[in-house]
Amino acid sequence: KRELERAVALDPNSSDAHRWLGWYRARVERNFDAGRAEVQRARALDPTYTWPLMFECLIAVARGDYEPALHLADQVMEANPNFFMMSTRSRRSMPRWDAGPMRSGATNRSRRAE
């Protein structure tokens, strides 16, 4: 973590530094809000770079926010239809991510708020 924070301090305009710090915060620390904020900063620094958008999508999935994740996945496909992480096969499976929690009786945050 210290090295990722150092990378951001050394180059605060590095989209990659913010992206990886965001990924660390979301995946290791389980601080999804802080992770999302970092990847959004990465997106703001380089709006044409697909990876920060994909990381934000994956963070939304990890949070259980499936509708926003699908919207972000659509944005990834619009930005780069050949993005290897979003192949036709994996994109077709995304609606099932939402169906799984609903079958088990679990709900995500956005549905609980309604």
C-alpha positions as CSV (number, residue, x, y, z in Angstrom):
1,K,0.0,0.0,0.0
2,R,2.8,2.4,0.9
3,E,4.4,2.0,-2.5
4,L,1.1,2.7,-4.3
5,E,0.5,5.8,-2.2
6,R,4.1,6.8,-3.0
7,A,3.4,6.4,-6.7
8,V,0.4,8.7,-6.5
9,A,2.4,11.2,-4.5
10,L,5.3,11.2,-7.0
11,D,3.0,11.5,-10.0
12,P,-0.5,12.7,-9.0
13,N,-1.4,12.9,-12.7
14,S,-0.7,9.2,-13.3
15,S,-3.9,7.4,-14.3
16,D,-2.2,4.1,-13.6
17,A,-1.1,5.1,-10.1
18,H,-4.6,6.0,-9.1
19,R,-6.1,3.0,-10.8
20,W,-3.8,0.5,-8.9
21,L,-4.3,2.3,-5.6
22,G,-8.0,2.2,-6.1
23,W,-7.8,-1.5,-6.9
24,Y,-5.8,-2.1,-3.8
25,R,-8.2,-0.2,-1.6
26,A,-11.2,-2.0,-3.0
27,R,-9.8,-5.5,-3.2
28,V,-7.4,-5.7,-0.2
29,E,-8.8,-3.2,2.2
30,R,-12.4,-3.8,1.1
31,N,-12.9,0.0,1.1
32,F,-15.1,0.1,-2.0
33,D,-15.8,3.9,-1.7
34,A,-12.1,4.8,-1.5
35,G,-11.3,2.4,-4.3
36,R,-14.0,3.8,-6.5
37,A,-12.9,7.3,-5.8
38,E,-9.4,6.5,-7.0
39,V,-10.4,4.8,-10.2
40,Q,-12.8,7.7,-10.9
41,R,-9.8,10.0,-10.5
42,A,-7.9,7.7,-12.9
43,R,-10.8,8.0,-15.4
44,A,-10.8,11.8,-15.1
45,L,-7.1,11.9,-15.7
46,D,-7.3,9.8,-18.9
47,P,-10.9,9.5,-20.1
48,T,-9.9,7.3,-23.1
49,Y,-8.1,4.7,-21.0
50,T,-10.4,1.6,-20.7
51,W,-8.8,-0.1,-17.7
52,P,-10.0,2.4,-15.0
53,L,-13.5,2.1,-16.3
54,M,-13.2,-1.7,-16.1
55,F,-11.9,-1.5,-12.6
56,E,-14.8,0.7,-11.6
57,C,-17.1,-1.9,-13.1
58,L,-15.5,-4.7,-11.1
59,I,-15.7,-2.7,-7.9
60,A,-19.4,-2.2,-8.5
61,V,-19.8,-6.0,-8.9
62,A,-17.8,-6.6,-5.7
63,R,-20.2,-4.1,-3.9
64,G,-23.2,-6.0,-5.2
65,D,-24.2,-2.9,-7.3
66,Y,-25.1,-4.9,-10.4
67,E,-27.2,-2.4,-12.3
68,P,-24.4,0.2,-12.2
69,A,-21.9,-2.5,-13.1
70,L,-23.9,-3.4,-16.2
71,H,-24.0,0.2,-17.2
72,L,-20.2,0.5,-16.7
73,A,-19.7,-2.7,-18.7
74,D,-21.7,-1.1,-21.5
75,Q,-19.5,1.9,-21.4
76,V,-16.4,-0.3,-21.6
77,M,-17.8,-1.9,-24.7
78,E,-18.7,1.5,-26.2
79,A,-15.2,2.8,-25.6
80,N,-13.5,-0.3,-26.9
81,P,-15.5,-3.1,-28.4
82,N,-12.4,-5.3,-28.6
83,F,-11.5,-4.9,-24.9
84,F,-10.3,-8.5,-24.1
85,M,-11.8,-8.5,-20.6
86,M,-15.3,-7.9,-22.1
87,S,-15.4,-10.5,-24.7
88,T,-18.8,-11.5,-26.1
89,R,-18.8,-14.6,-23.9
90,S,-18.2,-12.7,-20.6
91,R,-20.6,-9.9,-21.6
92,R,-23.4,-12.4,-22.1
93,S,-22.8,-13.8,-18.6
94,M,-23.1,-10.5,-16.8
95,P,-26.9,-10.5,-16.6
96,R,-26.6,-13.8,-14.7
97,W,-24.5,-12.0,-12.0
98,D,-27.6,-10.1,-11.1
99,A,-29.9,-13.2,-11.3
100,G,-27.8,-15.2,-8.9
101,P,-28.3,-13.0,-5.8
102,M,-31.9,-12.6,-6.6
103,R,-32.4,-16.4,-6.7
104,S,-30.8,-16.9,-3.4
105,G,-32.9,-14.2,-1.8
106,A,-30.1,-11.7,-1.3
107,T,-30.4,-8.2,-2.5
108,N,-27.9,-5.5,-3.4
109,R,-27.7,-2.1,-1.7
110,S,-29.6,-0.3,-4.5
111,R,-32.6,-2.6,-4.2
112,R,-32.6,-2.5,-0.4
113,A,-32.9,1.3,-0.5
114,E,-36.1,1.2,-2.6
